[in-house]
Structures are given as structure tokens and as C-alpha cells.
Amino acid sequence: MVAALPKPIADYVEANARLDIEAMLKPFAADAVILDNGHRFAGLAAIRTLFEEEVILVKAIFTPDGVQRESGKIIVEGPAYGDLKGSPIRFTYDFTLDNDIITMLDITA
């Protein structure tokens, strides 16, 4: 794992490695937004549905291998492995944090 990840992002990545949906949701603000390849998921209920259908169902585990800070955002890159077509697939996760909580995540493949 990339050592320089801020705690909420590291917590999310570690929870994802265990496919622990409750722990994956914990670092997100109640009104957080995820943009997943152009699809918008706002609020924890929508994010839970995204995780259930696109992460847990296919056992998709994101393994960061690079991180950079840019314009107040933390950009994390790496492959995701699992039962998904084309695995592993390389993703970019563009996180926005506010007071140690994830408020926005833009995911692109």
C-alpha cells in the first residue's frame, strides 16, 4: 500500500481490501458524492448501493500504487482486481477531503 495516503483514504482502501462495506462507508460524509465513470451517487444510501453492486458483488479490490496531491485533491492510482471483465483494471481515484472526511470521489478507469 502507498504509505502517504491520508487516514480517511487509507481507511477506505483497507476496508475495501476486506470487502467490508460498513467500514468502506465510514470515511465518507453523509452528503458525499461519488462520480463513477460519469454516474453520480449522492449520499450514503446511494454510495452503499454503488458499493454493493459494483464492488462487493464482483469482489473488486483497489490496490493503490501511486498518490499525488493536486489543487487540494488527493489523486490515487492503481489496479482493481476481482471478478470483473478485464481484471485487473487500472483506476484513478480523485478524492476531496474536508476535515478528515471524504466529501467527493471521482473514479475513472
Contacts in CASP RR format, 6 or more apart in sequence:
PFRMAT RR
TARGET T0000
AUTHOR 0000-0000-0000
METHOD contacts of the structure
MODEL  1
MVAALPKPIADYVEANARLDIEAMLKPFAADAVILDNGHRFAGLAAIRTL
FEEEVILVKAIFTPDGVQRESGKIIVEGPAYGDLKGSPIRFTYDFTLDND
IITMLDITA
1 10 0 8 1.000
1 13 0 8 1.000
1 14 0 8 1.000
1 63 0 8 1.000
1 64 0 8 1.000
2 64 0 8 1.000
2 65 0 8 1.000
2 66 0 8 1.000
2 67 0 8 1.000
2 76 0 8 1.000
4 67 0 8 1.000
5 13 0 8 1.000
5 64 0 8 1.000
5 67 0 8 1.000
5 74 0 8 1.000
5 76 0 8 1.000
6 74 0 8 1.000
6 97 0 8 1.000
6 100 0 8 1.000
7 100 0 8 1.000
8 27 0 8 1.000
8 97 0 8 1.000
8 100 0 8 1.000
8 101 0 8 1.000
8 102 0 8 1.000
9 27 0 8 1.000
9 74 0 8 1.000
9 76 0 8 1.000
9 95 0 8 1.000
9 97 0 8 1.000
9 102 0 8 1.000
11 23 0 8 1.000
11 26 0 8 1.000
11 27 0 8 1.000
12 24 0 8 1.000
12 27 0 8 1.000
12 28 0 8 1.000
12 102 0 8 1.000
13 62 0 8 1.000
13 64 0 8 1.000
13 76 0 8 1.000
14 23 0 8 1.000
15 21 0 8 1.000
15 22 0 8 1.000
15 23 0 8 1.000
15 24 0 8 1.000
15 26 0 8 1.000
16 24 0 8 1.000
16 55 0 8 1.000
16 60 0 8 1.000
16 61 0 8 1.000
16 62 0 8 1.000
17 61 0 8 1.000
17 63 0 8 1.000
19 55 0 8 1.000
19 56 0 8 1.000
19 59 0 8 1.000
19 61 0 8 1.000
21 48 0 8 1.000
21 51 0 8 1.000
21 52 0 8 1.000
21 55 0 8 1.000
21 56 0 8 1.000
24 51 0 8 1.000
24 55 0 8 1.000
25 44 0 8 1.000
25 47 0 8 1.000
25 48 0 8 1.000
25 51 0 8 1.000
27 101 0 8 1.000
27 102 0 8 1.000
28 43 0 8 1.000
28 44 0 8 1.000
28 47 0 8 1.000
28 101 0 8 1.000
28 102 0 8 1.000
28 103 0 8 1.000
28 105 0 8 1.000
29 98 0 8 1.000
29 101 0 8 1.000
29 102 0 8 1.000
29 103 0 8 1.000
30 43 0 8 1.000
30 44 0 8 1.000
31 42 0 8 1.000
31 43 0 8 1.000
31 103 0 8 1.000
32 42 0 8 1.000
32 43 0 8 1.000
32 44 0 8 1.000
32 47 0 8 1.000
32 101 0 8 1.000
32 102 0 8 1.000
32 103 0 8 1.000
32 104 0 8 1.000
32 105 0 8 1.000
33 40 0 8 1.000
33 41 0 8 1.000
33 42 0 8 1.000
33 43 0 8 1.000
33 103 0 8 1.000
33 104 0 8 1.000
33 105 0 8 1.000
34 40 0 8 1.000
34 41 0 8 1.000
34 46 0 8 1.000
34 47 0 8 1.000
34 50 0 8 1.000
34 104 0 8 1.000
34 105 0 8 1.000
34 106 0 8 1.000
34 107 0 8 1.000
35 41 0 8 1.000
35 104 0 8 1.000
35 105 0 8 1.000
35 106 0 8 1.000
35 107 0 8 1.000
36 50 0 8 1.000
36 54 0 8 1.000
36 107 0 8 1.000
37 107 0 8 1.000
37 108 0 8 1.000
37 109 0 8 1.000
41 47 0 8 1.000
41 49 0 8 1.000
41 50 0 8 1.000
54 60 0 8 1.000
58 82 0 8 1.000
58 83 0 8 1.000
58 84 0 8 1.000
59 82 0 8 1.000
59 83 0 8 1.000
60 80 0 8 1.000
60 81 0 8 1.000
60 82 0 8 1.000
60 83 0 8 1.000
60 84 0 8 1.000
61 80 0 8 1.000
61 81 0 8 1.000
61 82 0 8 1.000
62 78 0 8 1.000
62 79 0 8 1.000
62 80 0 8 1.000
62 91 0 8 1.000
62 93 0 8 1.000
63 78 0 8 1.000
63 79 0 8 1.000
63 80 0 8 1.000
63 81 0 8 1.000
64 76 0 8 1.000
64 77 0 8 1.000
64 78 0 8 1.000
64 93 0 8 1.000
65 77 0 8 1.000
65 78 0 8 1.000
65 79 0 8 1.000
66 76 0 8 1.000
66 77 0 8 1.000
66 78 0 8 1.000
67 74 0 8 1.000
67 75 0 8 1.000
67 76 0 8 1.000
67 77 0 8 1.000
68 74 0 8 1.000
68 75 0 8 1.000
69 75 0 8 1.000
72 96 0 8 1.000
73 94 0 8 1.000
73 95 0 8 1.000
73 96 0 8 1.000
74 94 0 8 1.000
74 95 0 8 1.000
74 96 0 8 1.000
74 97 0 8 1.000
75 92 0 8 1.000
75 93 0 8 1.000
75 94 0 8 1.000
75 95 0 8 1.000
76 92 0 8 1.000
76 93 0 8 1.000
76 94 0 8 1.000
76 95 0 8 1.000
77 90 0 8 1.000
77 91 0 8 1.000
77 92 0 8 1.000
77 93 0 8 1.000
78 90 0 8 1.000
78 91 0 8 1.000
78 92 0 8 1.000
79 88 0 8 1.000
79 89 0 8 1.000
79 90 0 8 1.000
79 91 0 8 1.000
80 87 0 8 1.000
80 88 0 8 1.000
80 89 0 8 1.000
80 90 0 8 1.000
80 91 0 8 1.000
81 87 0 8 1.000
81 88 0 8 1.000
82 88 0 8 1.000
89 109 0 8 1.000
90 109 0 8 1.000
91 107 0 8 1.000
91 108 0 8 1.000
91 109 0 8 1.000
92 107 0 8 1.000
92 108 0 8 1.000
92 109 0 8 1.000
93 105 0 8 1.000
93 106 0 8 1.000
93 107 0 8 1.000
94 104 0 8 1.000
94 105 0 8 1.000
94 106 0 8 1.000
94 107 0 8 1.000
94 108 0 8 1.000
95 102 0 8 1.000
95 104 0 8 1.000
95 105 0 8 1.000
96 102 0 8 1.000
96 103 0 8 1.000
96 104 0 8 1.000
96 105 0 8 1.000
97 103 0 8 1.000
END
